[in-house]
């Protein structure tokens, strides 16, 4: 009788996490490489590591429930996940190593209710190379010029800036540092890169401002950061509204290209850090049966990515690029065939030689981009054929 009473008590003393872990789904694997497939067709590689518990994969921002598939060489698991949720399972490697794995989805942010409200105005310029730049103060000591890059995350300093200009000697990758932009200081992890655009010390990623409103005014050379949407933006009828779709933590909007009577509409990566007009993915062009053979070749060059990698690019004359009702004709666009900047996804890019032509408002609360033409709308393209 005494033993029967003791056993339930002992069960209660076992840590809940241990019991929960035994109830988790089990996915078998005989190799350490796996893949994670997201509903938006993004694919990420994953290394199964039994030494890290839990081993966490964090999904980029998304706004609604989405399907995730984790696939090993012999097994898979599929589940739906919402912003702010996490899903856990065990990967059984070679029948013996239990790898506690977690897929985490970031919670949505919205600072519209903070008090006092934040309304910052920061000098903001774009140079002749189509690199935008703004002044920041890093770690309270280092005055730097940074490129606001909607294609980047966190804070990225160039190797040259880390060696010569960033005197506070930050610890890379894991430590949150303060970066002052306007009157507000933001916390961020720090990464190193090789290239960040002409005349800048690094990149400020869009997610520094997640949950905020960021307005870029190329007419007044100002970046404005708000915790609540100013009424004058919503009341300005010149702005066109575009829904943001996030893929691999990057913002996309729908745009349209036309050539020789063929029109294709798809999501385009909204990339302020890309200095040229539009980068067209050759695989996606072929998939959509776009008549690339009708596009006049302007030139062929080798470009370099932020890691210094070579990217062969052909510049062609694109008959029409439409962003909503805004149509740009005879655009010198680039066609990308290999060494793609965003592995695992076939996507087109909108670059800053296009995007600088629009005063832009990023509403990272309602996940919308507003665009209206500015004084740069009709200037010649950098790659314009003479």
C-alpha positions as CSV (number, residue, x, y, z in Angstrom):
1,X,0.0,0.0,0.0
2,X,2.8,2.4,0.9
3,X,4.6,1.8,-2.5
4,X,1.4,2.6,-4.4
5,X,1.3,6.0,-2.7
6,X,5.0,6.8,-3.3
7,X,5.0,6.1,-7.1
8,X,2.5,8.9,-8.0
9,X,4.5,11.3,-5.8
10,X,7.8,10.4,-7.6
11,X,6.1,10.9,-11.0
12,X,5.1,14.4,-9.9
13,X,8.7,15.2,-9.0
14,X,10.0,14.4,-12.6
15,X,10.6,17.7,-14.4
16,X,7.8,18.6,-16.8
17,X,10.2,19.3,-19.6
18,X,11.5,15.7,-19.5
19,X,8.0,14.3,-19.7
20,X,7.1,16.7,-22.5
21,X,10.2,15.9,-24.5
22,X,9.3,12.2,-24.5
23,X,5.9,13.2,-26.0
24,X,7.4,15.2,-28.9
25,X,7.1,13.9,-32.5
26,X,10.2,12.0,-33.7
27,X,11.7,12.5,-37.1
28,X,14.3,9.9,-38.3
29,X,17.5,10.8,-40.1
30,X,20.6,8.9,-41.2
31,X,22.5,12.0,-42.4
32,X,23.2,15.3,-40.7
33,X,21.8,17.5,-43.5
34,X,18.2,18.5,-43.6
35,X,16.0,21.1,-45.4
36,X,13.3,23.4,-44.1
37,X,10.5,24.3,-46.6
38,X,8.3,27.2,-46.0
39,X,4.8,27.8,-47.5
40,X,6.1,30.7,-49.6
41,X,8.5,28.4,-51.5
42,X,11.6,29.5,-49.5
43,X,14.0,26.6,-48.7
44,X,16.7,26.7,-46.0
45,X,19.5,24.2,-45.3
46,X,19.7,22.8,-41.8
47,X,22.5,20.9,-40.0
48,X,21.3,18.4,-37.4
49,X,23.5,18.8,-34.3
50,X,22.8,16.6,-31.3
51,X,25.1,18.8,-29.1
52,X,22.8,21.8,-29.2
53,X,19.7,21.5,-27.0
54,X,17.4,23.0,-28.2
55,X,18.7,23.6,-31.7
56,X,16.6,26.5,-32.8
57,X,15.6,27.6,-36.3
58,X,14.0,31.1,-36.3
59,X,11.7,31.8,-39.2
60,X,11.7,35.4,-40.6
61,X,8.7,37.7,-40.1
62,X,5.4,36.6,-41.5
63,X,1.9,37.8,-40.7
64,X,-0.5,34.8,-40.8
65,X,-0.3,31.0,-40.1
66,X,2.0,29.2,-42.5
67,X,3.0,25.7,-43.3
68,X,6.5,24.4,-42.5
69,X,8.0,21.1,-43.6
70,X,11.2,19.8,-42.0
71,X,12.7,17.0,-44.2
72,X,15.6,14.7,-43.6
73,X,17.1,12.2,-46.0
74,X,14.6,9.5,-44.8
75,X,11.7,11.3,-43.0
76,X,9.8,14.5,-42.6
77,X,7.3,16.4,-40.5
78,X,4.8,19.1,-41.6
79,X,3.0,21.5,-39.3
80,X,1.3,24.9,-39.3
81,X,2.8,27.7,-37.2
82,X,1.6,31.2,-36.3
83,X,3.5,34.4,-35.4
84,X,4.8,34.1,-31.8
85,X,4.5,30.3,-31.7
86,X,7.2,27.6,-31.5
87,X,7.1,23.9,-32.6
88,X,9.4,21.3,-31.0
89,X,10.3,17.8,-32.1
90,X,13.1,15.2,-31.8
91,X,15.3,14.3,-34.7
92,X,16.6,10.8,-34.2
93,X,20.0,10.7,-35.9
94,X,21.3,7.3,-37.0
95,X,18.9,5.6,-34.5
96,X,20.8,6.8,-31.4
97,X,21.3,10.6,-31.2
98,X,18.3,12.5,-30.0
99,X,18.4,16.1,-31.4
100,X,15.9,18.4,-29.6
101,X,14.9,20.8,-32.4
102,X,12.7,23.9,-32.2
103,X,11.1,26.0,-35.0
104,X,10.4,29.5,-33.7
105,X,8.2,32.2,-35.3
106,X,8.8,35.8,-34.1
107,X,5.8,37.6,-32.6
108,X,4.5,40.6,-34.5
109,X,5.5,44.0,-33.2
110,X,3.5,47.2,-33.0
111,X,4.7,50.3,-31.2
112,X,1.7,52.5,-32.1
113,X,0.7,52.8,-28.4
114,X,4.0,53.8,-26.9
115,X,4.1,57.0,-24.9
116,X,5.6,59.4,-25.5
117,X,5.3,58.8,-29.3
118,X,8.5,58.6,-31.3
119,X,8.9,61.1,-34.2
120,X,12.4,61.3,-35.4
121,X,13.8,63.1,-38.5
122,X,17.3,62.0,-39.7
123,X,19.3,63.4,-42.6
124,X,19.0,60.9,-45.5
125,X,20.7,61.1,-48.9
126,X,21.4,59.0,-52.0
127,X,24.7,59.4,-53.8
128,X,25.6,59.1,-57.5
129,X,26.1,55.3,-57.1
130,X,22.5,54.9,-55.8
131,X,23.7,54.1,-52.3
132,X,21.5,55.8,-49.7
133,X,23.2,56.8,-46.4
134,X,22.3,58.3,-43.0
135,X,24.4,59.3,-40.0
136,X,24.4,57.1,-36.9
137,X,26.3,56.9,-33.6
138,X,27.3,53.3,-32.6
139,X,27.9,52.3,-29.0
140,X,27.9,55.9,-27.9
141,X,31.2,56.7,-29.5
142,X,31.5,55.9,-33.2
143,X,30.0,58.4,-35.7
144,X,29.4,56.5,-39.0
145,X,27.5,56.6,-42.3
146,X,25.2,53.7,-42.9
147,X,23.1,52.4,-45.8
148,X,19.5,51.8,-44.8
149,X,19.0,48.4,-46.6
150,X,15.6,46.8,-46.8
151,X,17.3,43.7,-47.9
152,X,19.5,43.5,-44.7
153,X,18.8,42.5,-41.1
154,X,20.4,43.8,-37.9
155,X,23.6,45.9,-38.2
156,X,26.4,44.9,-40.6
157,X,29.7,46.7,-40.6
158,X,32.2,46.3,-43.5
159,X,35.5,44.7,-42.6
160,X,37.2,47.9,-43.6
161,X,35.1,49.9,-41.2
162,X,35.7,47.5,-38.3
163,X,39.4,47.7,-38.9
164,X,39.7,51.5,-39.3
165,X,36.6,53.4,-38.1
166,X,34.7,51.4,-35.4
167,X,36.8,52.1,-32.4
168,X,34.6,50.5,-29.8
169,X,35.7,47.0,-30.8
170,X,32.3,45.3,-30.7
171,X,31.9,41.5,-30.2
172,X,30.4,40.1,-33.3
173,X,27.3,37.9,-33.8
174,X,25.9,37.5,-30.3
175,X,25.8,40.7,-28.4
176,X,23.2,43.4,-28.5
177,X,24.6,46.9,-29.0
178,X,23.1,50.3,-29.1
179,X,23.0,52.3,-32.3
180,X,21.6,55.8,-32.2
181,X,19.6,56.9,-35.2
182,X,18.0,60.3,-34.8
183,X,17.1,60.7,-31.1
184,X,16.4,57.1,-30.5
185,X,18.7,54.2,-29.7
186,X,18.0,50.8,-31.1
187,X,19.5,47.5,-29.9
188,X,21.0,45.1,-32.5
189,X,23.3,42.3,-33.1
190,X,26.5,43.1,-35.1
191,X,27.7,41.2,-38.1
192,X,30.6,41.7,-40.5
193,X,30.4,41.9,-44.3
194,X,32.8,42.7,-47.1
195,X,30.7,45.2,-49.1
196,X,27.9,47.6,-48.3
197,X,27.6,50.2,-51.1
198,X,29.8,53.1,-52.1
199,X,30.9,55.5,-49.3
200,X,29.2,53.8,-46.3
201,X,30.5,51.9,-43.3
202,X,27.8,49.2,-43.3
203,X,24.1,48.4,-43.4
204,X,21.2,49.2,-41.1
205,X,18.7,46.4,-41.6
206,X,14.9,47.1,-41.9
207,X,14.1,44.9,-38.9
208,X,15.7,47.5,-36.6
209,X,12.5,49.4,-37.2
210,X,10.0,46.5,-37.1
211,X,6.8,47.6,-35.5
212,X,7.4,51.2,-36.5
213,X,6.7,53.5,-39.5
214,X,9.7,54.6,-41.6
215,X,9.3,57.3,-44.2
216,X,12.0,58.1,-46.8
217,X,11.6,61.6,-48.4
218,X,14.1,62.0,-51.3
219,X,12.7,65.5,-52.0
220,X,13.7,66.8,-48.5
221,X,16.6,64.4,-47.9
222,X,15.0,63.1,-44.7
223,X,14.3,59.7,-43.1
224,X,11.5,60.0,-40.6
225,X,10.8,57.3,-38.0
226,X,7.4,57.2,-36.2
227,X,5.9,55.0,-33.6
228,X,2.4,56.0,-34.9
229,X,1.4,56.7,-38.5
230,X,1.1,60.4,-39.2
231,X,-2.3,61.4,-40.5
232,X,-0.8,63.4,-43.4
233,X,0.6,60.3,-44.9
234,X,-2.8,58.5,-44.8
235,X,-4.5,61.6,-46.2
236,X,-2.0,62.0,-49.1
237,X,-3.9,60.7,-52.2
238,X,-0.7,60.6,-54.2
239,X,0.6,57.6,-52.3
240,X,-0.2,54.1,-53.8
241,X,-0.5,51.3,-51.2
242,X,1.2,47.9,-51.6
243,X,0.9,44.9,-49.3
244,X,4.2,43.5,-48.0
245,X,4.8,39.8,-48.3
246,X,7.8,38.6,-46.2
247,X,10.0,35.8,-47.6
248,X,13.1,34.8,-45.7
249,X,12.7,38.0,-43.6
250,X,12.7,40.2,-46.7
251,X,9.9,42.5,-47.9
252,X,8.3,41.9,-51.3
253,X,5.6,43.7,-53.2
254,X,3.8,42.7,-56.4
255,X,5.0,44.2,-59.7
256,X,4.7,43.5,-63.4
257,X,7.0,43.2,-66.3
258,X,6.2,43.2,-70.0
259,X,8.1,42.4,-73.2
260,X,6.8,41.8,-76.8
261,X,3.2,41.5,-75.7
262,X,3.9,39.1,-72.9
263,X,3.1,40.3,-69.3
264,X,4.1,38.6,-66.1
265,X,3.1,39.6,-62.6
266,X,4.9,38.3,-59.5
267,X,6.4,39.3,-56.2
268,X,9.5,41.5,-56.3
269,X,12.1,41.8,-53.5
270,X,12.0,45.5,-52.4
271,X,15.8,45.9,-52.0
272,X,17.1,49.4,-51.2
273,X,20.6,48.0,-50.9
274,X,20.7,46.8,-54.6
275,X,22.2,49.8,-56.5
276,X,20.8,49.1,-60.0
277,X,17.3,49.0,-61.4
278,X,15.8,45.6,-61.4
279,X,17.4,42.1,-61.1
280,X,15.4,39.5,-63.0
281,X,15.8,35.8,-62.1
282,X,16.5,33.8,-65.2
283,X,15.0,30.6,-63.8
284,X,11.8,32.5,-62.9
285,X,11.7,34.1,-66.4
286,X,11.9,30.7,-68.0
287,X,9.3,29.2,-65.7
288,X,6.9,32.0,-66.6
289,X,7.8,31.7,-70.3
290,X,8.9,35.3,-70.5
291,X,10.4,36.1,-74.0
292,X,14.0,36.9,-72.9
293,X,15.1,36.3,-76.5
294,X,13.3,39.6,-77.5
295,X,15.2,41.6,-74.9
296,X,18.1,43.7,-76.4
297,X,21.4,43.0,-74.6
298,X,23.1,46.2,-73.4
299,X,26.2,44.8,-71.6
300,X,27.6,41.9,-69.6
301,X,29.5,42.4,-66.3
302,X,30.6,40.6,-63.2
303,X,29.1,42.1,-60.0
304,X,29.9,41.3,-56.4
305,X,27.6,40.4,-53.5
306,X,28.0,41.6,-49.9
307,X,30.3,38.6,-49.2
308,X,32.5,39.5,-52.1
309,X,31.2,36.7,-54.3
310,X,31.1,37.0,-58.1
311,X,27.7,37.4,-59.7
312,X,27.7,37.2,-63.6
313,X,25.0,39.6,-64.8
314,X,23.6,40.5,-68.3
315,X,22.0,43.9,-68.6
316,X,19.0,44.0,-71.0
317,X,16.4,46.5,-72.1
318,X,13.1,45.7,-70.4
319,X,10.2,47.1,-72.3
320,X,8.0,47.8,-69.3
321,X,8.1,47.6,-65.5
322,X,4.9,48.4,-63.6
323,X,4.6,49.0,-59.9
324,X,0.9,49.4,-59.3
325,X,-0.1,52.1,-61.8
326,X,3.4,53.5,-62.1
327,X,4.9,52.4,-65.4
328,X,8.6,52.7,-66.2
329,X,9.6,52.0,-69.8
330,X,12.8,50.8,-71.5
331,X,14.4,49.9,-68.1
332,X,18.0,48.6,-68.3
333,X,17.4,45.6,-66.1
334,X,19.8,42.9,-65.1
335,X,19.3,39.2,-65.6
336,X,20.8,36.9,-63.0
337,X,21.7,33.3,-64.0
338,X,23.8,31.9,-61.2
339,X,25.3,32.7,-57.7
340,X,22.0,34.1,-56.6
341,X,22.0,36.5,-53.7
342,X,19.0,34.7,-52.0
343,X,19.6,30.9,-52.2
344,X,16.6,28.7,-52.2
345,X,14.2,31.2,-53.8
346,X,13.7,32.3,-57.4
347,X,12.7,36.0,-57.2
348,X,13.0,39.3,-59.0
349,X,14.5,42.4,-57.3
350,X,13.6,46.0,-57.4
351,X,16.8,48.0,-56.8
352,X,17.5,51.6,-55.7
353,X,17.9,53.0,-59.2
354,X,14.1,52.4,-59.4
355,X,13.1,52.8,-55.7
356,X,14.9,56.2,-55.2
357,X,12.3,57.6,-57.7
358,X,9.5,57.2,-55.1
359,X,9.1,58.8,-51.7
360,X,8.5,55.7,-49.6
361,X,6.7,54.8,-46.4
362,X,7.3,51.4,-44.7
363,X,4.4,50.6,-42.4
364,X,5.9,47.8,-40.4
365,X,2.8,47.7,-38.2
366,X,0.2,46.9,-40.9
367,X,2.8,45.5,-43.3
368,X,2.2,47.9,-46.1
369,X,4.5,50.1,-48.3
370,X,3.3,53.4,-49.7
371,X,4.9,54.9,-52.8
372,X,4.6,58.2,-54.6
373,X,6.8,59.7,-57.4
374,X,9.4,62.3,-56.4
375,X,11.7,64.7,-58.3
376,X,14.0,61.8,-59.3
377,X,11.2,59.9,-61.1
378,X,12.3,60.8,-64.7
379,X,16.1,61.0,-64.2
380,X,18.3,58.8,-66.5
381,X,19.2,55.3,-65.3
382,X,22.8,54.6,-64.3
383,X,22.9,51.8,-66.9
384,X,21.0,53.8,-69.5
385,X,22.3,53.0,-73.1
386,X,23.5,56.1,-74.9
